[in-house]
Amino acid sequence: MSNTVKSIPLPVSDVDVQPFSTQDEWLPAQGFVGIQGMPGTAKGCRLRLEKLAGLKPAIKRKRTGHKGYEYHVSAATMSLKTESEHGKDVFTFLSEDDEQLNLWVPLLKTMSPQSRKVLLQQALALLAQDLSNTPDSQA
């Protein structure tokens, strides 16, 4: 087996991976072995691809007729560091100065989606009530 690097034409820009038409744009994890920037083993490629798929689920799909998954070739050009910076949670952009708000962030992250929805509905109702009691609306 030679140690040559596979050459696959890949998009240079950050591509939104949605509906793809051709089958050769999708590879199993073993297909990424030897591509520049990817690990040298199938297991290493699979682990990196799983991390990337956690950040961009559209690059992963179930293989038809086989076990396992396949990944879009654009995953070979993605960097975990870059992708994780793009995929930062909304909560990380909050101001560090607002201590009360920063106390709520961990709580919101641990709440179930249903509990979070109820809490946000209550907050919106209070906000609407406060806005209706402003001096501008009473004039």
MODELLER restraints for C-alpha pairs under 7 A, 6 or more apart:
rsr = mdl.restraints
at = mdl.atoms
rsr.add(forms.Gaussian(group=physical.xy_distance, feature=features.Distance(at['CA:5:A'], at['CA:34:A']), mean=5.16, stdev=0.5))
rsr.add(forms.Gaussian(group=physical.xy_distance, feature=features.Distance(at['CA:5:A'], at['CA:35:A']), mean=5.67, stdev=0.5))
rsr.add(forms.Gaussian(group=physical.xy_distance, feature=features.Distance(at['CA:5:A'], at['CA:36:A']), mean=6.57, stdev=0.5))
rsr.add(forms.Gaussian(group=physical.xy_distance, feature=features.Distance(at['CA:6:A'], at['CA:34:A']), mean=5.96, stdev=0.5))
rsr.add(forms.Gaussian(group=physical.xy_distance, feature=features.Distance(at['CA:6:A'], at['CA:35:A']), mean=5.25, stdev=0.5))
rsr.add(forms.Gaussian(group=physical.xy_distance, feature=features.Distance(at['CA:7:A'], at['CA:35:A']), mean=6.94, stdev=0.5))
rsr.add(forms.Gaussian(group=physical.xy_distance, feature=features.Distance(at['CA:10:A'], at['CA:73:A']), mean=6.86, stdev=0.5))
rsr.add(forms.Gaussian(group=physical.xy_distance, feature=features.Distance(at['CA:10:A'], at['CA:74:A']), mean=6.00, stdev=0.5))
rsr.add(forms.Gaussian(group=physical.xy_distance, feature=features.Distance(at['CA:11:A'], at['CA:74:A']), mean=6.46, stdev=0.5))
rsr.add(forms.Gaussian(group=physical.xy_distance, feature=features.Distance(at['CA:17:A'], at['CA:58:A']), mean=5.52, stdev=0.5))
rsr.add(forms.Gaussian(group=physical.xy_distance, feature=features.Distance(at['CA:17:A'], at['CA:59:A']), mean=6.04, stdev=0.5))
rsr.add(forms.Gaussian(group=physical.xy_distance, feature=features.Distance(at['CA:18:A'], at['CA:58:A']), mean=5.99, stdev=0.5))
rsr.add(forms.Gaussian(group=physical.xy_distance, feature=features.Distance(at['CA:25:A'], at['CA:72:A']), mean=5.71, stdev=0.5))
rsr.add(forms.Gaussian(group=physical.xy_distance, feature=features.Distance(at['CA:25:A'], at['CA:73:A']), mean=5.56, stdev=0.5))
rsr.add(forms.Gaussian(group=physical.xy_distance, feature=features.Distance(at['CA:26:A'], at['CA:70:A']), mean=5.90, stdev=0.5))
rsr.add(forms.Gaussian(group=physical.xy_distance, feature=features.Distance(at['CA:26:A'], at['CA:71:A']), mean=5.27, stdev=0.5))
rsr.add(forms.Gaussian(group=physical.xy_distance, feature=features.Distance(at['CA:26:A'], at['CA:72:A']), mean=4.47, stdev=0.5))
rsr.add(forms.Gaussian(group=physical.xy_distance, feature=features.Distance(at['CA:26:A'], at['CA:73:A']), mean=5.89, stdev=0.5))
rsr.add(forms.Gaussian(group=physical.xy_distance, feature=features.Distance(at['CA:27:A'], at['CA:70:A']), mean=5.08, stdev=0.5))
rsr.add(forms.Gaussian(group=physical.xy_distance, feature=features.Distance(at['CA:27:A'], at['CA:71:A']), mean=5.34, stdev=0.5))
rsr.add(forms.Gaussian(group=physical.xy_distance, feature=features.Distance(at['CA:27:A'], at['CA:72:A']), mean=6.38, stdev=0.5))
rsr.add(forms.Gaussian(group=physical.xy_distance, feature=features.Distance(at['CA:27:A'], at['CA:73:A']), mean=6.71, stdev=0.5))
rsr.add(forms.Gaussian(group=physical.xy_distance, feature=features.Distance(at['CA:28:A'], at['CA:69:A']), mean=6.33, stdev=0.5))
rsr.add(forms.Gaussian(group=physical.xy_distance, feature=features.Distance(at['CA:28:A'], at['CA:70:A']), mean=4.20, stdev=0.5))
rsr.add(forms.Gaussian(group=physical.xy_distance, feature=features.Distance(at['CA:28:A'], at['CA:71:A']), mean=6.06, stdev=0.5))
rsr.add(forms.Gaussian(group=physical.xy_distance, feature=features.Distance(at['CA:29:A'], at['CA:42:A']), mean=5.86, stdev=0.5))
rsr.add(forms.Gaussian(group=physical.xy_distance, feature=features.Distance(at['CA:29:A'], at['CA:45:A']), mean=5.74, stdev=0.5))
rsr.add(forms.Gaussian(group=physical.xy_distance, feature=features.Distance(at['CA:29:A'], at['CA:46:A']), mean=5.04, stdev=0.5))
rsr.add(forms.Gaussian(group=physical.xy_distance, feature=features.Distance(at['CA:29:A'], at['CA:70:A']), mean=6.57, stdev=0.5))
rsr.add(forms.Gaussian(group=physical.xy_distance, feature=features.Distance(at['CA:30:A'], at['CA:42:A']), mean=4.68, stdev=0.5))
rsr.add(forms.Gaussian(group=physical.xy_distance, feature=features.Distance(at['CA:32:A'], at['CA:38:A']), mean=6.70, stdev=0.5))
rsr.add(forms.Gaussian(group=physical.xy_distance, feature=features.Distance(at['CA:32:A'], at['CA:45:A']), mean=6.38, stdev=0.5))
rsr.add(forms.Gaussian(group=physical.xy_distance, feature=features.Distance(at['CA:33:A'], at['CA:39:A']), mean=6.38, stdev=0.5))
rsr.add(forms.Gaussian(group=physical.xy_distance, feature=features.Distance(at['CA:33:A'], at['CA:40:A']), mean=5.27, stdev=0.5))
rsr.add(forms.Gaussian(group=physical.xy_distance, feature=features.Distance(at['CA:33:A'], at['CA:41:A']), mean=5.76, stdev=0.5))
rsr.add(forms.Gaussian(group=physical.xy_distance, feature=features.Distance(at['CA:33:A'], at['CA:42:A']), mean=5.88, stdev=0.5))
rsr.add(forms.Gaussian(group=physical.xy_distance, feature=features.Distance(at['CA:33:A'], at['CA:45:A']), mean=6.51, stdev=0.5))
rsr.add(forms.Gaussian(group=physical.xy_distance, feature=features.Distance(at['CA:34:A'], at['CA:40:A']), mean=5.63, stdev=0.5))
rsr.add(forms.Gaussian(group=physical.xy_distance, feature=features.Distance(at['CA:38:A'], at['CA:45:A']), mean=6.30, stdev=0.5))
rsr.add(forms.Gaussian(group=physical.xy_distance, feature=features.Distance(at['CA:38:A'], at['CA:76:A']), mean=6.58, stdev=0.5))
rsr.add(forms.Gaussian(group=physical.xy_distance, feature=features.Distance(at['CA:39:A'], at['CA:45:A']), mean=5.36, stdev=0.5))
rsr.add(forms.Gaussian(group=physical.xy_distance, feature=features.Distance(at['CA:52:A'], at['CA:80:A']), mean=6.33, stdev=0.5))
rsr.add(forms.Gaussian(group=physical.xy_distance, feature=features.Distance(at['CA:53:A'], at['CA:59:A']), mean=5.96, stdev=0.5))
rsr.add(forms.Gaussian(group=physical.xy_distance, feature=features.Distance(at['CA:53:A'], at['CA:60:A']), mean=5.95, stdev=0.5))
rsr.add(forms.Gaussian(group=physical.xy_distance, feature=features.Distance(at['CA:55:A'], at['CA:83:A']), mean=6.76, stdev=0.5))
rsr.add(forms.Gaussian(group=physical.xy_distance, feature=features.Distance(at['CA:55:A'], at['CA:84:A']), mean=6.67, stdev=0.5))
rsr.add(forms.Gaussian(group=physical.xy_distance, feature=features.Distance(at['CA:55:A'], at['CA:87:A']), mean=6.39, stdev=0.5))
rsr.add(forms.Gaussian(group=physical.xy_distance, feature=features.Distance(at['CA:59:A'], at['CA:71:A']), mean=5.39, stdev=0.5))
rsr.add(forms.Gaussian(group=physical.xy_distance, feature=features.Distance(at['CA:59:A'], at['CA:72:A']), mean=5.03, stdev=0.5))
rsr.add(forms.Gaussian(group=physical.xy_distance, feature=features.Distance(at['CA:59:A'], at['CA:75:A']), mean=6.71, stdev=0.5))
rsr.add(forms.Gaussian(group=physical.xy_distance, feature=features.Distance(at['CA:60:A'], at['CA:69:A']), mean=6.67, stdev=0.5))
rsr.add(forms.Gaussian(group=physical.xy_distance, feature=features.Distance(at['CA:60:A'], at['CA:70:A']), mean=5.89, stdev=0.5))
rsr.add(forms.Gaussian(group=physical.xy_distance, feature=features.Distance(at['CA:60:A'], at['CA:71:A']), mean=4.62, stdev=0.5))
rsr.add(forms.Gaussian(group=physical.xy_distance, feature=features.Distance(at['CA:60:A'], at['CA:72:A']), mean=6.60, stdev=0.5))
rsr.add(forms.Gaussian(group=physical.xy_distance, feature=features.Distance(at['CA:61:A'], at['CA:69:A']), mean=5.58, stdev=0.5))
rsr.add(forms.Gaussian(group=physical.xy_distance, feature=features.Distance(at['CA:61:A'], at['CA:70:A']), mean=5.61, stdev=0.5))
rsr.add(forms.Gaussian(group=physical.xy_distance, feature=features.Distance(at['CA:61:A'], at['CA:71:A']), mean=6.46, stdev=0.5))
rsr.add(forms.Gaussian(group=physical.xy_distance, feature=features.Distance(at['CA:62:A'], at['CA:68:A']), mean=6.25, stdev=0.5))
rsr.add(forms.Gaussian(group=physical.xy_distance, feature=features.Distance(at['CA:62:A'], at['CA:69:A']), mean=4.43, stdev=0.5))
rsr.add(forms.Gaussian(group=physical.xy_distance, feature=features.Distance(at['CA:62:A'], at['CA:70:A']), mean=6.28, stdev=0.5))
rsr.add(forms.Gaussian(group=physical.xy_distance, feature=features.Distance(at['CA:63:A'], at['CA:69:A']), mean=4.93, stdev=0.5))
rsr.add(forms.Gaussian(group=physical.xy_distance, feature=features.Distance(at['CA:63:A'], at['CA:70:A']), mean=5.75, stdev=0.5))
rsr.add(forms.Gaussian(group=physical.xy_distance, feature=features.Distance(at['CA:91:A'], at['CA:105:A']), mean=6.52, stdev=0.5))
rsr.add(forms.Gaussian(group=physical.xy_distance, feature=features.Distance(at['CA:96:A'], at['CA:102:A']), mean=6.98, stdev=0.5))
rsr.add(forms.Gaussian(group=physical.xy_distance, feature=features.Distance(at['CA:108:A'], at['CA:116:A']), mean=6.63, stdev=0.5))
